[in-house]
Amino acid sequence: MKKLYIALIALALMASACQLGGASQAQPTAIPLAATAIPSPTVAANPTTGPQGGGAEAGTEKVAAADGMTQVYIPDGTFMRGGVDSEARTNEMPNSKITMTGFWMDKTEVTNGMYMLCVTAGACELPHSIDQAVLKSASRENYFRNPEFADYPVVYVGWGDADAYCSWAGRRLPTEAEWEYAARGAFPSLNTFPWGDQRPDGSYANFNSMVGDTMKVGSYPAGASPFGVLDMAGNVGEWVNDFFDSKYYDLGIVLNPTGPVSRADVFSRVVRGGHWGDAWMMLRVSARATMMGPNPAAQVGTDRWYGESAPSIGFRCAADN
């Protein structure tokens, strides 16, 4: 597949004229023959400070070896999944207590600098829309390879790109339940937002087009979740591993839910957290959004085969140890 599209990517990069037609368009491409690295986080000499798994305390941090990402430990526990406030939608119901096994969650969204490491290693595609590289953001023509934005979240990555990155980094995409647990906190927390019930403003999150584009990761420490995870509301929406089913909660799975099995020709994936252009309602920890993931059965090179990407969607990874 990469060989089929390498010429297109090279031409797109030389011309610096890649375009996107809408706010939520497509997915996977081909990497360039040679990628120009941009500044990226320095990986600590001891990349795994702190416990590696079950014995860690809530909020313990360590640094991932592959990309320098700080990871936060989310311990075994129970949380309230689903809508608990007046804005709750049908697809957030019924709410119920869910029991989770401990895991590690990336403290922030994956950045341009981190993602470039994967591109340079040949394991990730350039950000793209269908078969065209897209190196801009919503308002910045020079974004992905610009050192000024190395610590900003990578965008124009589809579900397949996010999955490939997490695999390369020795991690995985979080399940939807893991994401909501990390955002809301353990029961008896019934937080509407990661930081509590106070409606967001410009001190808590990047939303409602106040900035009109992404912000540097970690810019809103007041918006941290009870476990200390950042940017779980606003900035960019985040791919999680699960297929989307609006009635999945009806199944009543209460131990480590992993999401529905894909149905024939249905490849929608869950997106969580709201983004820089969303109204405050989508920043609620229970709010569920969806975009099209890749369909491997579709014709190669079509939008269904790639899935969707957007200037408002990024991701973070999780790990078991």
C-alpha positions in Angstrom: 0.0 0.0 0.0 2.8 2.4 0.9 4.5 1.9 -2.4 1.3 2.7 -4.3 1.1 6.1 -2.6 4.7 7.1 -2.0 4.9 9.1 -5.2 1.8 11.0 -4.2 3.2 11.9 -0.8 6.6 13.0 -2.2 4.9 15.3 -4.7 2.6 16.7 -2.0 5.6 17.4 0.2 7.5 19.1 -2.5 4.6 21.3 -3.5 3.7 22.0 0.1 0.1 22.3 -1.1 -1.8 19.5 0.6 -5.4 20.4 1.3 -8.4 19.2 3.3 -12.0 19.7 2.2 -13.8 19.6 5.6 -13.5 19.4 9.3 -13.8 15.6 9.5 -12.2 13.8 6.6 -10.3 10.6 6.1 -7.1 8.4 6.9 -3.8 6.2 6.4 -1.2 7.2 3.7 2.5 6.5 3.1 5.5 7.8 4.8 8.2 9.8 2.9 11.5 8.3 1.9 13.3 10.5 4.3 11.6 12.4 7.2 13.1 15.6 8.6 13.0 15.3 12.4 11.8 18.1 14.6 12.6 18.7 18.2 11.0 16.1 20.4 10.9 15.2 24.1 14.2 14.0 25.6 13.9 10.4 26.8 15.2 10.0 30.3 18.3 7.8 30.8 16.1 5.6 33.1 12.9 5.6 31.0 10.7 3.7 33.5 11.0 5.5 36.8 8.5 4.2 39.3 6.7 0.8 39.5 5.9 -1.1 36.3 2.4 -2.3 37.2 0.1 -3.5 39.8 2.0 -2.3 42.9 2.0 1.4 41.8 0.0 4.0 43.6 -2.6 6.1 41.9 -1.0 9.0 40.1 2.5 7.4 40.0 4.3 8.6 36.9 7.0 7.1 34.7 8.5 8.0 31.3 8.1 5.8 28.2 11.3 4.8 26.5 10.1 5.0 22.9 8.8 8.6 22.8 9.4 10.3 26.2 5.7 10.4 27.1 4.9 10.7 30.8 2.5 7.9 31.8 0.2 8.1 34.8 -0.9 5.0 36.8 -4.6 4.4 37.1 -5.1 1.8 39.8 -7.6 -1.1 40.1 -10.9 0.4 41.1 -14.6 1.1 40.4 -16.0 4.1 38.7 -19.4 5.4 37.6 -19.7 5.1 33.8 -22.2 7.1 31.8 -24.2 10.3 32.1 -25.0 11.5 35.6 -25.9 15.1 34.8 -28.9 16.9 33.1 -27.1 16.9 29.8 -26.8 13.1 29.6 -27.7 11.7 26.2 -29.3 8.4 25.3 -26.0 6.9 24.1 -24.5 7.6 27.6 -27.1 5.5 29.3 -27.7 3.5 31.5 -25.0 4.7 33.9 -23.5 2.0 36.1 -20.6 1.1 38.3 -17.7 -0.5 36.3 -14.8 -2.3 37.8 -11.4 -1.9 36.2 -8.0 -3.5 36.4 -5.1 -1.0 36.8 -3.3 0.4 33.7 -1.1 3.3 32.6 -2.5 6.3 30.7 -0.5 8.9 28.7 -0.5 12.1 30.7 -1.1 14.2 27.6 -2.1 13.8 24.0 0.6 12.5 21.6 2.5 15.5 20.2 3.9 16.3 16.7 7.4 15.8 18.0 6.6 12.3 19.4 4.7 11.3 16.3 7.6 12.4 14.0 9.8 9.8 15.9 7.5 7.1 14.6 7.4 8.5 11.1 11.2 8.7 11.0 11.3 5.1 12.3 9.2 4.0 9.3 6.4 2.7 11.5 3.9 5.6 11.1 2.3 7.5 8.2 2.5 11.2 7.8 -0.6 13.0 9.0 -3.0 12.9 6.0 -6.4 13.0 4.5 -7.1 9.9 2.5 -3.9 9.6 0.2 -2.6 13.1 0.7 -0.2 14.3 3.4 -1.6 17.1 5.5 1.0 19.0 7.4 -1.1 21.9 8.5 -3.6 22.4 11.3 -6.9 24.3 11.2 -5.3 27.7 11.0 -1.6 27.1 10.6 -0.2 26.2 7.2 3.1 25.0 8.6 2.2 22.9 11.7 3.4 19.2 11.8 7.1 19.8 10.9 7.4 23.2 12.4 9.6 23.2 15.6 7.3 25.9 17.1 4.5 23.3 17.3 6.6 20.2 18.3 4.8 20.1 21.7 1.3 20.5 20.2 -1.0 17.5 19.6 -0.6 15.7 16.3 -3.8 16.0 14.2 -5.0 14.6 10.8 -4.3 11.1 12.1 -7.0 8.4 11.6 -7.8 5.5 13.9 -5.3 3.3 12.0 -2.5 5.8 12.5 -3.2 6.1 16.2 -3.2 2.3 16.6 0.0 2.0 14.6 1.7 4.7 16.8 0.7 3.1 20.1 1.9 -0.3 18.9 5.3 1.2 17.8 5.6 2.9 21.2 5.0 -0.4 23.1 1.6 0.7 24.2 -2.0 0.5 22.8 -5.1 2.6 22.4 -7.1 2.8 25.6 -10.5 1.3 25.8 -13.5 3.6 26.1 -14.0 2.5 29.7 -10.3 3.1 30.6 -10.6 6.6 29.1 -13.7 7.5 31.1 -12.2 6.1 34.3 -9.0 8.1 33.9 -11.1 11.2 33.2 -13.7 10.9 35.9 -11.9 9.2 38.8 -12.8 6.4 41.1 -16.3 6.1 42.7 -17.7 8.0 44.6 -16.5 10.6 42.1 -19.4 11.7 39.9 -17.4 14.5 38.1 -19.2 16.0 35.1 -15.8 17.2 33.9 -12.3 15.9 34.7 -11.8 18.7 37.2 -15.3 18.5 38.8 -18.7 20.0 38.1 -17.7 23.6 37.4 -18.6 24.4 33.8 -15.4 25.0 31.7 -13.9 28.4 30.9 -10.6 29.4 29.4 -8.7 28.3 32.5 -9.8 24.7 32.3 -9.7 23.7 28.7 -9.3 24.8 25.0 -12.8 24.6 23.6 -15.6 26.6 21.9 -13.2 28.0 19.3 -11.7 30.4 21.9 -8.3 29.7 20.4 -9.5 28.4 17.1 -6.9 25.7 16.9 -4.8 23.4 19.1 -2.8 24.5 22.1 0.5 23.1 23.5 -0.3 19.9 25.5 -0.5 20.5 29.2 -1.5 24.1 28.9 -4.5 23.7 31.3 -3.3 22.2 34.6 -6.5 23.3 36.3 -8.3 20.9 34.1 -6.5 17.8 35.3 -8.4 14.7 36.1 -8.5 13.3 39.7 -5.5 11.0 38.7 -3.6 14.0 37.3 -4.1 13.2 33.6 -4.2 16.4 31.5 -6.1 17.6 28.4 -8.9 15.0 28.7 -11.4 17.8 27.9 -10.9 19.9 24.8 -7.8 20.6 22.7 -8.3 17.6 20.4 -10.8 14.8 20.5 -9.1 11.4 21.1 -9.5 8.1 19.4 -10.0 5.1 21.7 -9.9 1.5 20.7 -13.6 0.7 20.8 -16.0 0.3 17.9 -19.0 2.6 18.5 -22.4 1.2 19.4 -24.9 3.7 20.8 -26.6 0.9 22.9 -23.4 -0.9 24.1 -24.0 0.1 27.7 -27.3 -1.8 27.6 -25.3 -5.1 27.6 -24.4 -4.5 31.3 -20.8 -5.5 31.1 -19.3 -4.3 34.4 -15.8 -5.7 34.4 -13.2 -4.2 32.1 -15.5 -3.6 29.1 -13.6 -3.7 25.8 -16.4 -2.5 23.5 -18.6 -4.2 20.9 -17.4 -6.6 18.2 -17.6 -4.9 14.8 -20.8 -5.6 12.9 -20.7 -6.2 9.1 -19.6 -3.0 7.3 -19.9 -0.9 10.4 -16.5 0.6 11.3 -17.3 3.6 13.4 -14.8 4.2 16.3 -15.3 6.1 19.5 -13.8 9.6 19.9 -13.7 11.0 23.4 -13.0 14.3 25.2 -14.3 17.0 22.9 -12.0 19.4 20.9 -11.0 23.0 20.5 -14.1 23.8 18.5 -16.7 22.0 20.6 -19.3 23.5 23.0 -18.9 22.8 26.7 -21.4 19.9 26.6 -19.0 17.7 24.6 -16.3 18.2 27.3 -18.3 16.2 29.8 -16.5 13.0 30.7 -19.4 10.8 29.6 -19.9 12.5 26.2 -19.4 10.0 23.3 -18.6 11.0 19.7 -17.8 8.8 16.7 -15.8 8.9 13.5 -15.3 6.4 10.8 -12.3 4.0 11.3 -10.6 2.1 8.5 -12.6 -0.6 6.7 -10.1 -3.3 5.5 -12.7 -4.8 3.2 -13.2 -1.6 1.2 -11.5 -0.8 -2.1 -7.8 0.1 -1.4 -7.3 3.8 -1.6 -10.9 4.9 -1.0 -12.1 7.0 1.9 -13.8 4.0 3.5 -10.6 2.0 3.3 -8.6 4.8 5.0 -11.3 6.0 7.4 -11.5 9.6 8.6 -9.0 12.1 10.0 -9.5 15.7 11.0 -7.7 18.9 12.3 -9.5 18.4 15.6 -8.8 14.7 16.3 -5.6 13.3 17.9 -5.0 10.5 20.5 -3.2 9.2 23.5 -2.1 5.7 24.4 -2.4 3.3 27.4 -0.5 0.3 28.6 -0.9 -2.6 31.0 2.6 -2.3 32.5 
